[in-house]
């Protein structure tokens, strides 16, 4: 029973084509996951920046309040402002936790997508190796056939 290497080449090419499509699909998913992770990181950074600004405003307001302690009218306005700064700060810290959770999820999704992409690339390389081996086998088979024909011609000349 002889192996039909030419048929194996056709099958290897089909397998390689399929693996390349899988690589492209996984690569697209990976890029999308990277973008999602980058966006989540930007949201965390933006939220942290807002928190830092609120903390700075609170610090400045407390300094102002200590300087204006002898003016009840200014203290009332400053106290109201401090209340709203604290409210905004508490709200942003709450949302920061949610943003950090979203970032962790996006990071995990990105890692999973990268793993799938690398696996697909590995399978593509294996399919390419299989195709190369099949082509090499066809080449070797052709060489052997040519040697056999050459020997047959040589033997035929000796007999005649």
DSSP file (Angstrom, degrees, kcal/mol; ACC not computed):
  #  RESIDUE AA STRUCTURE BP1 BP2  ACC     N-H-->O    O-->H-N    N-H-->O    O-->H-N    TCO  KAPPA ALPHA  PHI   PSI    X-CA   Y-CA   Z-CA
    1    1 A X              0   0    0      0, 0.0     2,-0.3     0, 0.0     0, 0.0   0.000 360.0 360.0 360.0 118.0    0.0    0.0    0.0
    2    2 A X        -     0   0    0      1,-0.0     2,-0.5     2,-0.0     0, 0.0  -0.669 360.0-119.3 -96.0 150.2    1.6    3.2   -1.1
    3    3 A X        -     0   0    0     -2,-0.3     2,-1.4     1,-0.0     3,-0.2  -0.726  17.7-135.7 -87.8 130.6    1.0    6.6    0.5
    4    4 A X     >  +     0   0    0     -2,-0.5     4,-1.7     1,-0.2     3,-0.2  -0.704  26.5 177.8 -87.9  93.0   -0.4    9.2   -1.8
    5    5 A X  H  > S+     0   0    0     -2,-1.4     4,-2.1     1,-0.2    -1,-0.2   0.807  76.0  60.2 -69.0 -29.1    1.8   12.1   -0.9
    6    6 A X  H  > S+     0   0    0      2,-0.2     4,-1.9     1,-0.2    -1,-0.2   0.905 106.3  47.0 -65.5 -39.6    0.1   14.4   -3.4
    7    7 A X  H  > S+     0   0    0      1,-0.2     4,-2.5     2,-0.2    -1,-0.2   0.883 109.9  54.2 -66.4 -37.6   -3.2   13.9   -1.7
    8    8 A X  H  X S+     0   0    0     -4,-1.7     4,-2.7     1,-0.2    -2,-0.2   0.873 105.6  53.4 -64.3 -35.9   -1.5   14.6    1.6
    9    9 A X  H  X S+     0   0    0     -4,-2.1     4,-2.6     2,-0.2    -1,-0.2   0.931 108.8  48.8 -63.3 -45.1   -0.2   17.9    0.2
   10   10 A X  H  X S+     0   0    0     -4,-1.9     4,-2.0     1,-0.2    -2,-0.2   0.934 114.2  45.6 -60.2 -46.2   -3.7   18.9   -0.8
   11   11 A X  H  X S+     0   0    0     -4,-2.5     4,-2.5     1,-0.2    -1,-0.2   0.890 111.7  52.2 -64.4 -39.2   -5.0   18.0    2.7
   12   12 A X  H  X S+     0   0    0     -4,-2.7     4,-2.7     2,-0.2    -2,-0.2   0.886 108.4  51.1 -64.8 -39.0   -2.1   19.8    4.3
   13   13 A X  H  X S+     0   0    0     -4,-2.6     4,-2.4     2,-0.2    -1,-0.2   0.899 110.8  48.5 -64.6 -40.0   -2.8   22.9    2.3
   14   14 A X  H  X S+     0   0    0     -4,-2.0     4,-2.3     2,-0.2    -2,-0.2   0.919 112.5  48.4 -65.3 -42.7   -6.4   22.8    3.4
   15   15 A X  H  X S+     0   0    0     -4,-2.5     4,-2.6     2,-0.2    -2,-0.2   0.916 111.7  49.6 -62.7 -43.3   -5.4   22.3    7.0
   16   16 A X  H  X S+     0   0    0     -4,-2.7     4,-2.4   111,-0.2    -2,-0.2   0.909 109.7  51.2 -63.1 -42.2   -2.9   25.2    6.8
   17   17 A X  H  X S+     0   0    0     -4,-2.4     4,-1.9     2,-0.2    -1,-0.2   0.919 111.4  48.3 -60.3 -43.9   -5.6   27.4    5.3
   18   18 A X  H  X S+     0   0    0     -4,-2.3     4,-2.2     1,-0.2    -2,-0.2   0.917 111.2  49.9 -62.3 -44.8   -8.0   26.5    8.2
   19   19 A X  H  X S+     0   0    0     -4,-2.6     4,-2.5     1,-0.2    -1,-0.2   0.874 108.3  53.1 -64.7 -36.4   -5.3   27.2   10.8
   20   20 A X  H  X S+     0   0    0     -4,-2.4     4,-2.5     2,-0.2    -1,-0.2   0.884 107.9  50.9 -65.5 -37.3   -4.5   30.6    9.2
   21   21 A X  H  X S+     0   0    0     -4,-1.9     4,-2.4     2,-0.2    -2,-0.2   0.913 110.8  49.1 -64.6 -40.9   -8.1   31.5    9.4
   22   22 A X  H  X S+     0   0    0     -4,-2.2     4,-2.8     2,-0.2     5,-0.2   0.906 109.9  51.1 -64.3 -41.1   -8.1   30.5   13.1
   23   23 A X  H  X S+     0   0    0     -4,-2.5     4,-2.9    97,-0.2     5,-0.2   0.937 110.7  48.9 -60.5 -46.1   -5.0   32.6   13.7
   24   24 A X  H  X S+     0   0    0     -4,-2.5     4,-2.1     2,-0.2    -2,-0.2   0.907 112.4  47.9 -61.5 -41.7   -6.6   35.6   12.1
   25   25 A X  H  X S+     0   0    0     -4,-2.4     4,-2.3     2,-0.2    -2,-0.2   0.933 114.7  45.3 -64.0 -46.2   -9.7   35.2   14.2
   26   26 A X  H  X S+     0   0    0     -4,-2.8     4,-2.5     1,-0.2    91,-0.2   0.875 111.3  53.1 -65.8 -37.2   -7.8   34.7   17.4
   27   27 A X  H  X S+     0   0    0     -4,-2.9     4,-2.6    -5,-0.2    -1,-0.2   0.900 108.6  49.9 -65.3 -39.7   -5.5   37.7   16.5
   28   28 A X  H  X S+     0   0    0     -4,-2.1     4,-2.4     2,-0.2    -2,-0.2   0.930 111.8  48.0 -63.3 -45.4   -8.6   39.9   16.0
   29   29 A X  H  X S+     0   0    0     -4,-2.3     4,-2.4     1,-0.2    -2,-0.2   0.898 111.6  51.1 -61.2 -40.0  -10.0   38.8   19.4
   30   30 A X  H  X S+     0   0    0     -4,-2.5     4,-2.4    83,-0.2    -2,-0.2   0.925 110.1  48.2 -64.7 -45.3   -6.7   39.5   21.0
   31   31 A X  H  X S+     0   0    0     -4,-2.6     4,-2.3     1,-0.2    -1,-0.2   0.913 112.3  49.6 -61.4 -41.9   -6.4   43.0   19.5
   32   32 A X  H  X S+     0   0    0     -4,-2.4     4,-2.5     1,-0.2    -2,-0.2   0.905 111.0  49.6 -63.4 -40.9  -10.0   43.7   20.7
   33   33 A X  H  X S+     0   0    0     -4,-2.4     4,-2.5     2,-0.2    77,-0.2   0.881 109.7  51.7 -65.8 -38.0   -9.2   42.4   24.2
   34   34 A X  H  X S+     0   0    0     -4,-2.4     4,-2.6     2,-0.2    -2,-0.2   0.911 110.6  48.2 -64.0 -41.8   -6.1   44.6   24.2
   35   35 A X  H  X S+     0   0    0     -4,-2.3     4,-2.6     2,-0.2    -2,-0.2   0.914 111.6  49.7 -64.4 -42.1   -8.1   47.7   23.3
   36   36 A X  H  X S+     0   0    0     -4,-2.5     4,-2.5     2,-0.2    -2,-0.2   0.910 112.1  48.2 -62.5 -42.3  -10.7   46.8   25.9
   37   37 A X  H  X S+     0   0    0     -4,-2.5     4,-2.5    69,-0.3    -2,-0.2   0.906 111.5  50.0 -64.7 -41.8   -8.0   46.5   28.5
   38   38 A X  H  X S+     0   0    0     -4,-2.6     4,-2.3     2,-0.2    -2,-0.2   0.903 111.3  48.8 -63.2 -41.0   -6.4   49.8   27.4
   39   39 A X  H  X S+     0   0    0     -4,-2.6     4,-2.1     2,-0.2    -2,-0.2   0.918 111.3  49.3 -65.1 -43.0   -9.8   51.5   27.7
   40   40 A X  H  X S+     0   0    0     -4,-2.5     4,-2.2     1,-0.2    -2,-0.2   0.897 111.0  50.4 -63.2 -39.9  -10.4   50.0   31.1
   41   41 A X  H  X S+     0   0    0     -4,-2.5     4,-2.7     1,-0.2    -1,-0.2   0.904 109.0  51.7 -64.0 -40.7   -6.9   51.2   32.2
   42   42 A X  H  X S+     0   0    0     -4,-2.3     4,-2.6     1,-0.2    -2,-0.2   0.884 109.0  50.7 -63.2 -38.1   -7.6   54.7   30.9
   43   43 A X  H  X S+     0   0    0     -4,-2.1     4,-2.5     2,-0.2    -1,-0.2   0.901 111.0  48.0 -66.8 -40.3  -10.9   54.8   32.9
   44   44 A X  H  X S+     0   0    0     -4,-2.2     4,-2.8     2,-0.2    -2,-0.2   0.936 113.4  48.0 -63.5 -45.5   -9.1   53.7   36.1
   45   45 A X  H  X S+     0   0    0     -4,-2.7     4,-2.3     1,-0.2    -2,-0.2   0.909 112.7  48.5 -61.5 -42.6   -6.4   56.4   35.5
   46   46 A X  H  X S+     0   0    0     -4,-2.6     4,-2.1     2,-0.2    -1,-0.2   0.915 112.8  47.6 -64.3 -43.4   -9.0   59.0   34.8
   47   47 A X  H  X S+     0   0    0     -4,-2.5     4,-2.3     1,-0.2    -2,-0.2   0.909 111.7  50.3 -65.2 -42.0  -11.0   58.1   37.9
   48   48 A X  H  X S+     0   0    0     -4,-2.8     4,-2.6     1,-0.2    -1,-0.2   0.891 109.0  52.1 -64.4 -38.3   -7.8   58.1   40.0
   49   49 A X  H  X S+     0   0    0     -4,-2.3     4,-2.2     2,-0.2    -1,-0.2   0.909 109.0  50.1 -63.2 -41.9   -6.9   61.5   38.7
   50   50 A X  H  X S+     0   0    0     -4,-2.1     4,-2.3     2,-0.2    -2,-0.2   0.902 111.0  49.6 -62.8 -40.9  -10.3   62.9   39.6
   51   51 A X  H  X S+     0   0    0     -4,-2.3     4,-2.5     2,-0.2    -2,-0.2   0.920 109.5  51.2 -63.2 -44.1   -9.9   61.4   43.1
   52   52 A X  H  X S+     0   0    0     -4,-2.6     4,-2.1     1,-0.2    -2,-0.2   0.899 110.3  49.4 -61.1 -40.4   -6.5   63.0   43.4
   53   53 A X  H  X S+     0   0    0     -4,-2.2     4,-2.6     2,-0.2    -1,-0.2   0.905 110.7  50.0 -65.3 -41.2   -7.9   66.4   42.4
   54   54 A X  H  X S+     0   0    0     -4,-2.3     4,-2.7     2,-0.2    -2,-0.2   0.901 109.9  50.6 -64.4 -39.6  -10.7   66.1   44.9
   55   55 A X  H  X S+     0   0    0     -4,-2.5     4,-2.5     2,-0.2    -1,-0.2   0.898 111.0  49.0 -64.5 -39.6   -8.3   65.2   47.7
   56   56 A X  H  X S+     0   0    0     -4,-2.1     4,-2.6     2,-0.2    -2,-0.2   0.912 111.1  49.6 -65.9 -41.7   -6.2   68.3   46.7
   57   57 A X  H  X S+     0   0    0     -4,-2.6     4,-2.7     2,-0.2    -2,-0.2   0.915 111.1  50.0 -62.0 -42.4   -9.4   70.5   46.8
   58   58 A X  H  X S+     0   0    0     -4,-2.7     4,-2.6     2,-0.2    -2,-0.2   0.925 110.8  49.4 -61.8 -44.2  -10.3   69.0   50.2
   59   59 A X  H  X S+     0   0    0     -4,-2.5     4,-2.0     1,-0.2    -2,-0.2   0.930 113.1  46.1 -61.0 -46.2   -6.8   69.8   51.5
   60   60 A X  H  X S+     0   0    0     -4,-2.6     4,-2.3     1,-0.2    -1,-0.2   0.898 112.4  51.3 -64.0 -39.7   -6.9   73.3   50.2
   61   61 A X  H  X S+     0   0    0     -4,-2.7     4,-2.9     2,-0.2    -2,-0.2   0.898 108.2  51.2 -65.4 -40.6  -10.4   73.8   51.6
   62   62 A X  H  X S+     0   0    0     -4,-2.6     4,-2.0     2,-0.2    -1,-0.2   0.888 110.3  49.6 -64.4 -38.1   -9.3   72.6   55.0
   63   63 A X  H  X S+     0   0    0     -4,-2.0     4,-1.4     2,-0.2    -2,-0.2   0.913 112.6  47.9 -63.4 -42.2   -6.4   75.1   55.0
   64   64 A X  H  X S+     0   0    0     -4,-2.3     4,-2.1     1,-0.2    -2,-0.2   0.908 110.0  52.5 -63.8 -42.8   -8.8   77.8   54.0
   65   65 A X  H  < S+     0   0    0     -4,-2.9    -1,-0.2     1,-0.2    -2,-0.2   0.871 107.1  51.7 -64.4 -37.0  -11.2   76.8   56.7
   66   66 A X  H >< S+     0   0    0     -4,-2.0     3,-0.6     1,-0.2    -1,-0.2   0.843 113.0  45.8 -69.1 -30.1   -8.5   77.0   59.4
   67   67 A X  H 3< S+     0   0    0     -4,-1.4     3,-0.3     1,-0.2    -2,-0.2   0.804 117.4  43.2 -78.9 -29.8   -7.6   80.5   58.2
   68   68 A X  T >< S+     0   0    0     -4,-2.1     3,-1.8     1,-0.2     7,-0.2   0.019  75.2 121.6-104.1  27.2  -11.3   81.6   58.1
   69   69 A X  T <   +     0   0    0     -3,-0.6    -1,-0.2     1,-0.3    -2,-0.1   0.744  68.6  59.2 -64.2 -23.5  -12.3   80.1   61.3
   70   70 A X  T 3  S+     0   0    0     -3,-0.3     2,-0.6     1,-0.1    -1,-0.3   0.384  90.9  77.3 -89.9   6.0  -13.4   83.4   62.8
   71   71 A X    <>  -     0   0    0     -3,-1.8     4,-2.4     1,-0.1     5,-0.2  -0.906  58.9-169.8-116.6 103.6  -16.0   84.1   60.0
   72   72 A X  H  > S+     0   0    0     -2,-0.6     4,-2.1     1,-0.2     5,-0.2   0.863  86.9  53.5 -60.4 -37.1  -19.2   82.1   60.6
   73   73 A X  H  > S+     0   0    0      2,-0.2     4,-1.8     1,-0.2    -1,-0.2   0.933 112.3  43.2 -64.7 -45.5  -20.6   83.0   57.1
   74   74 A X  H  > S+     0   0    0      1,-0.2     4,-2.7     2,-0.2    -1,-0.2   0.856 112.2  54.7 -67.0 -35.8  -17.4   81.8   55.3
   75   75 A X  H  X S+     0   0    0     -4,-2.4     4,-2.6    -7,-0.2    -1,-0.2   0.879 106.4  51.2 -65.8 -37.1  -17.3   78.7   57.5
   76   76 A X  H  X S+     0   0    0     -4,-2.1     4,-2.1     2,-0.2    -2,-0.2   0.929 113.2  44.3 -66.4 -43.9  -20.8   77.7   56.6
   77   77 A X  H  X S+     0   0    0     -4,-1.8     4,-2.4     2,-0.2    -2,-0.2   0.922 116.0  47.6 -64.5 -44.4  -20.0   78.1   52.8
   78   78 A X  H  X S+     0   0    0     -4,-2.7     4,-2.6     1,-0.2    -2,-0.2   0.877 110.4  52.2 -65.0 -38.4  -16.7   76.2   53.2
   79   79 A X  H  X S+     0   0    0     -4,-2.6     4,-2.1     2,-0.2    -1,-0.2   0.895 109.9  48.6 -66.2 -39.4  -18.4   73.5   55.3
   80   80 A X  H  X S+     0   0    0     -4,-2.1     4,-1.9     2,-0.2    -2,-0.2   0.918 112.3  48.9 -64.2 -43.6  -21.1   73.0   52.5
   81   81 A X  H  X S+     0   0    0     -4,-2.4     4,-2.2     1,-0.2    -2,-0.2   0.907 109.8  52.1 -62.3 -41.7  -18.3   72.9   49.9
   82   82 A X  H  X S+     0   0    0     -4,-2.6     4,-2.7     1,-0.2     5,-0.2   0.893 106.2  54.9 -62.2 -39.9  -16.4   70.3   52.0
   83   83 A X  H  X S+     0   0    0     -4,-2.1     4,-2.4     1,-0.2    -1,-0.2   0.932 110.6  44.5 -58.2 -46.7  -19.6   68.2   52.3
   84   84 A X  H  X S+     0   0    0     -4,-1.9     4,-2.7     2,-0.2    -1,-0.2   0.846 111.8  52.3 -71.7 -32.8  -19.9   68.1   48.5
   85   85 A X  H  X S+     0   0    0     -4,-2.2     4,-2.6     2,-0.2    -1,-0.2   0.935 111.8  46.9 -64.5 -44.7  -16.2   67.4   48.0
   86   86 A X  H  X S+     0   0    0     -4,-2.7     4,-2.7     2,-0.2    -2,-0.2   0.895 112.2  50.9 -62.7 -40.2  -16.4   64.5   50.4
   87   87 A X  H  X S+     0   0    0     -4,-2.4     4,-2.4    -5,-0.2    -2,-0.2   0.951 113.0  44.3 -62.1 -49.5  -19.6   63.2   48.6
   88   88 A X  H  X S+     0   0    0     -4,-2.7     4,-2.7     1,-0.2    -2,-0.2   0.883 113.8  51.6 -62.2 -39.0  -17.8   63.4   45.2
   89   89 A X  H  X S+     0   0    0     -4,-2.6     4,-2.3     2,-0.2    -2,-0.2   0.927 110.6  46.8 -64.6 -45.8  -14.7   61.7   46.7
   90   90 A X  H  X S+     0   0    0     -4,-2.7     4,-1.9     2,-0.2    -2,-0.2   0.912 113.7  49.1 -62.6 -42.9  -16.7   58.9   48.2
   91   91 A X  H  X S+     0   0    0     -4,-2.4     4,-2.4    -5,-0.2    -2,-0.2   0.934 112.5  46.9 -62.4 -47.1  -18.6   58.4   45.0
   92   92 A X  H  X S+     0   0    0     -4,-2.7     4,-2.1     1,-0.2    -1,-0.2   0.858 110.3  52.7 -66.8 -34.8  -15.5   58.3   42.8
   93   93 A X  H  X S+     0   0    0     -4,-2.3     4,-1.5     2,-0.2    -1,-0.2   0.879 109.6  50.0 -67.1 -36.1  -13.7   55.9   45.2
   94   94 A X  H  X S+     0   0    0     -4,-1.9     4,-1.4     1,-0.2    -2,-0.2   0.940 113.9  44.2 -64.2 -47.4  -16.7   53.6   44.9
   95   95 A X  H  X S+     0   0    0     -4,-2.4     4,-2.7     1,-0.2    -2,-0.2   0.789 105.9  62.5 -70.2 -27.0  -16.7   53.8   41.1
   96   96 A X  H  X S+     0   0    0     -4,-2.1     4,-2.8     2,-0.2    -1,-0.2   0.916 101.5  52.0 -61.9 -41.8  -12.9   53.4   41.1
   97   97 A X  H  X S+     0   0    0     -4,-1.5     4,-2.1     1,-0.2    -1,-0.2   0.912 110.8  47.3 -61.1 -41.6  -13.3   50.0   42.7
   98   98 A X  H  X S+     0   0    0     -4,-1.4     4,-2.3     2,-0.2    -2,-0.2   0.907 112.1  50.1 -65.3 -41.2  -15.8   49.0   40.0
   99   99 A X  H  X S+     0   0    0     -4,-2.7     4,-2.3     1,-0.2    -2,-0.2   0.890 110.0  50.6 -64.1 -38.9  -13.4   50.4   37.3
  100  100 A X  H  X S+     0   0    0     -4,-2.8     4,-2.3     2,-0.2    -1,-0.2   0.878 109.2  51.1 -66.8 -36.8  -10.5   48.3   38.8
  101  101 A X  H  X S+     0   0    0     -4,-2.1     4,-2.3     2,-0.2    -2,-0.2   0.913 110.4  49.1 -63.9 -41.9  -12.7   45.2   38.8
  102  102 A X  H  X S+     0   0    0     -4,-2.3     4,-2.6     1,-0.2    -2,-0.2   0.882 110.4  51.5 -64.3 -38.1  -13.5   45.9   35.1
  103  103 A X  H  X S+     0   0    0     -4,-2.3     4,-2.5     2,-0.2    -2,-0.2   0.908 108.8  50.3 -65.0 -41.9   -9.8   46.3   34.4
  104  104 A X  H  X S+     0   0    0     -4,-2.3     4,-2.2     2,-0.2    -2,-0.2   0.918 112.4  47.4 -62.8 -42.5   -9.0   43.0   36.2
  105  105 A X  H  X S+     0   0    0     -4,-2.3     4,-2.6     1,-0.2    -2,-0.2   0.922 113.0  48.3 -63.2 -43.6  -11.6   41.3   34.0
  106  106 A X  H  X S+     0   0    0     -4,-2.6     4,-2.2     1,-0.2   -69,-0.3   0.868 110.6  51.7 -66.0 -36.2  -10.3   42.9   30.9
  107  107 A X  H  X S+     0   0    0     -4,-2.5     4,-2.2     2,-0.2    -1,-0.2   0.905 111.4  47.0 -65.9 -41.8   -6.8   41.9   31.8
  108  108 A X  H  X S+     0   0    0     -4,-2.2     4,-2.5     2,-0.2    -2,-0.2   0.914 112.1  50.1 -65.9 -42.7   -7.8   38.3   32.3
  109  109 A X  H  X S+     0   0    0     -4,-2.6     4,-2.4     1,-0.2    -2,-0.2   0.891 110.5  50.5 -61.7 -39.5   -9.8   38.3   29.0
  110  110 A X  H  X S+     0   0    0     -4,-2.2     4,-2.4   -77,-0.2    -1,-0.2   0.902 109.8  50.0 -65.7 -41.5   -6.7   39.7   27.2
  111  111 A X  H  X S+     0   0    0     -4,-2.2     4,-2.2     2,-0.2    -2,-0.2   0.908 112.0  48.0 -63.8 -41.6   -4.5   37.0   28.7
  112  112 A X  H  X S+     0   0    0     -4,-2.5     4,-2.4     2,-0.2    -2,-0.2   0.914 111.7  49.4 -65.3 -42.5   -6.9   34.3   27.6
  113  113 A X  H  X S+     0   0    0     -4,-2.4     4,-2.3     1,-0.2   -83,-0.2   0.887 110.8  50.4 -64.3 -38.7   -7.2   35.8   24.1
  114  114 A X  H  X S+     0   0    0     -4,-2.4     4,-2.8     2,-0.2     5,-0.2   0.915 109.3  51.2 -64.5 -42.6   -3.4   35.9   23.9
  115  115 A X  H  X S+     0   0    0     -4,-2.2     4,-2.2     1,-0.2    -2,-0.2   0.920 111.6  47.1 -61.0 -44.7   -3.1   32.3   25.0
  116  116 A X  H  X S+     0   0    0     -4,-2.4     4,-2.5     2,-0.2    -1,-0.2   0.899 112.1  50.7 -63.0 -41.1   -5.6   31.2   22.3
  117  117 A X  H  X S+     0   0    0     -4,-2.3     4,-2.3   -91,-0.2    -2,-0.2   0.922 111.1  47.4 -64.0 -44.6   -3.8   33.3   19.7
  118  118 A X  H  X S+     0   0    0     -4,-2.8     4,-2.1     2,-0.2    -1,-0.2   0.881 111.9  50.9 -64.8 -37.4   -0.4   31.7   20.6
  119  119 A X  H  X S+     0   0    0     -4,-2.2     4,-2.4    -5,-0.2    -2,-0.2   0.915 110.1  49.6 -65.0 -42.5   -2.0   28.2   20.5
  120  120 A X  H  X S+     0   0    0     -4,-2.5     4,-2.2     1,-0.2   -97,-0.2   0.896 110.1  50.9 -64.0 -39.5   -3.5   28.9   17.1
  121  121 A X  H  X S+     0   0    0     -4,-2.3     4,-2.3     2,-0.2    -1,-0.2   0.887 109.0  51.7 -64.2 -38.4   -0.1   30.1   15.9
  122  122 A X  H  X S+     0   0    0     -4,-2.1     4,-2.1     2,-0.2    -2,-0.2   0.918 110.5  47.4 -64.0 -43.6    1.5   26.9   17.2
  123  123 A X  H  X S+     0   0    0     -4,-2.4     4,-2.4     1,-0.2    -2,-0.2   0.867 110.1  53.7 -66.0 -35.4   -1.1   24.8   15.3
  124  124 A X  H  X S+     0   0    0     -4,-2.2     4,-2.3     2,-0.2    -2,-0.2   0.916 108.2  49.6 -63.9 -41.9   -0.5   26.9   12.2
  125  125 A X  H  X S+     0   0    0     -4,-2.3     4,-2.3     2,-0.2    -2,-0.2   0.886 110.4  50.8 -64.0 -38.6    3.3   26.2   12.5
  126  126 A X  H  X S+     0   0    0     -4,-2.1     4,-2.4     2,-0.2    -1,-0.2   0.910 109.7  49.7 -64.8 -41.8    2.6   22.5   12.9
  127  127 A X  H  X S+     0   0    0     -4,-2.4     4,-2.2     2,-0.2  -111,-0.2   0.886 110.5  50.8 -64.3 -38.1    0.3   22.5    9.8
  128  128 A X  H  X S+     0   0    0     -4,-2.3     4,-2.6     2,-0.2    -2,-0.2   0.899 109.7  50.4 -65.5 -40.4    3.1   24.3    7.8
  129  129 A X  H  X S+     0   0    0     -4,-2.3     4,-2.6     2,-0.2    -2,-0.2   0.900 109.3  51.2 -63.6 -40.7    5.6   21.6    9.0
  130  130 A X  H  X S+     0   0    0     -4,-2.4     4,-2.3     2,-0.2    -2,-0.2   0.912 111.0  48.1 -62.3 -43.0    3.2   18.9    7.9
  131  131 A X  H  X S+     0   0    0     -4,-2.2     4,-2.5     2,-0.2    -2,-0.2   0.924 111.9  49.3 -63.6 -44.6    2.9   20.5    4.4
  132  132 A X  H  X S+     0   0    0     -4,-2.6     4,-2.4     1,-0.2    -2,-0.2   0.906 111.3  49.5 -61.8 -41.4    6.7   20.9    4.2
  133  133 A X  H  X S+     0   0    0     -4,-2.6     4,-2.4     2,-0.2    -1,-0.2   0.891 110.7  50.1 -65.0 -39.2    7.2   17.3    5.1
  134  134 A X  H  X S+     0   0    0     -4,-2.3     4,-2.2     2,-0.2    -2,-0.2   0.907 110.9  48.8 -66.2 -40.9    4.6   16.2    2.5
  135  135 A X  H  X S+     0   0    0     -4,-2.5     4,-2.2     1,-0.2    -2,-0.2   0.906 111.4  50.0 -64.2 -40.5    6.3   18.2   -0.2
  136  136 A X  H  X S+     0   0    0     -4,-2.4     4,-2.7     1,-0.2    -2,-0.2   0.904 109.1  52.0 -64.2 -40.4    9.6   16.8    0.8
  137  137 A X  H  X S+     0   0    0     -4,-2.4     4,-2.7     2,-0.2    -2,-0.2   0.890 109.1  49.9 -64.0 -39.6    8.1   13.2    0.6
  138  138 A X  H  X S+     0   0    0     -4,-2.2     4,-2.4     2,-0.2    -1,-0.2   0.912 111.3  49.6 -64.3 -41.9    6.8   13.9   -2.9
  139  139 A X  H  X S+     0   0    0     -4,-2.2     4,-2.2     2,-0.2    -2,-0.2   0.923 112.7  46.2 -62.4 -45.2   10.2   15.2   -3.9
  140  140 A X  H  X S+     0   0    0     -4,-2.7     4,-2.6     2,-0.2    -2,-0.2   0.904 111.8  51.6 -64.9 -40.5   11.9   12.1   -2.5
  141  141 A X  H  X S+     0   0    0     -4,-2.7     4,-2.4     1,-0.2    -2,-0.2   0.894 109.8  49.8 -63.0 -40.0    9.3    9.8   -4.1
  142  142 A X  H  X S+     0   0    0     -4,-2.4     4,-2.4     2,-0.2    -1,-0.2   0.900 110.6  50.0 -65.9 -40.2    9.9   11.5   -7.5
  143  143 A X  H  X S+     0   0    0     -4,-2.2     4,-2.5     2,-0.2    -2,-0.2   0.924 111.4  48.1 -63.1 -44.7   13.7   11.1   -7.0
  144  144 A X  H  X S+     0   0    0     -4,-2.6     4,-2.6     2,-0.2    -2,-0.2   0.908 111.6  50.1 -63.1 -41.4   13.3    7.4   -6.2
  145  145 A X  H  X S+     0   0    0     -4,-2.4     4,-2.4     1,-0.2    -1,-0.2   0.912 110.9  49.5 -63.0 -41.8   11.0    6.9   -9.2
  146  146 A X  H  X S+     0   0    0     -4,-2.4     4,-2.4     2,-0.2    -2,-0.2   0.899 110.7  49.9 -65.4 -40.5   13.5    8.6  -11.4
  147  147 A X  H  X S+     0   0    0     -4,-2.5     4,-2.7     2,-0.2    -2,-0.2   0.906 110.6  50.3 -63.5 -42.1   16.3    6.4  -10.1
  148  148 A X  H  X S+     0   0    0     -4,-2.6     4,-2.6     2,-0.2    -2,-0.2   0.920 112.0  47.0 -63.2 -43.3   14.3    3.3  -10.7
  149  149 A X  H  X S+     0   0    0     -4,-2.4     4,-2.2     2,-0.2    -1,-0.2   0.891 112.0  50.9 -64.8 -38.6   13.5    4.3  -14.2
  150  150 A X  H  X S+     0   0    0     -4,-2.4     4,-2.2     2,-0.2    -2,-0.2   0.911 111.4  47.5 -65.0 -42.0   17.2    5.1  -14.8
  151  151 A X  H  X S+     0   0    0     -4,-2.7     4,-3.1     2,-0.2     5,-0.2   0.904 110.0  53.3 -65.0 -41.1   18.2    1.7  -13.4
  152  152 A X  H  X S+     0   0    0     -4,-2.6     4,-2.5     1,-0.2    -2,-0.2   0.903 110.4  47.5 -60.3 -40.8   15.6    0.0  -15.7
  153  153 A X  H  X S+     0   0    0     -4,-2.2     4,-1.8     2,-0.2    -1,-0.2   0.904 113.3  47.8 -67.2 -40.2   17.0    1.8  -18.7
  154  154 A X  H  X S+     0   0    0     -4,-2.2     4,-1.8     2,-0.2    -2,-0.2   0.928 113.9  46.1 -66.3 -44.8   20.5    0.8  -17.7
  155  155 A X  H  X S+     0   0    0     -4,-3.1     4,-2.2     1,-0.2    -2,-0.2   0.898 110.5  54.8 -64.8 -39.6   19.5   -2.8  -17.1
  156  156 A X  H  X S+     0   0    0     -4,-2.5     4,-1.6    -5,-0.2    -1,-0.2   0.848 108.5  48.4 -63.7 -34.5   17.6   -2.8  -20.4
  157  157 A X  H  < S+     0   0    0     -4,-1.8    -1,-0.2     2,-0.2    -2,-0.2   0.854 110.2  51.0 -72.9 -35.6   20.7   -1.6  -22.3
  158  158 A X  H  < S+     0   0    0     -4,-1.8    -2,-0.2     1,-0.2    -1,-0.2   0.893 111.9  47.3 -68.8 -39.4   22.9   -4.3  -20.7
  159  159 A X  H  <        0   0    0     -4,-2.2    -2,-0.2     1,-0.2    -1,-0.2   0.878 360.0 360.0 -70.9 -37.6   20.4   -7.0  -21.6
  160  160 A X     <        0   0    0     -4,-1.6    -1,-0.2    -5,-0.2    -2,-0.2   0.509 360.0 360.0 -73.1 360.0   20.0   -5.9  -25.2
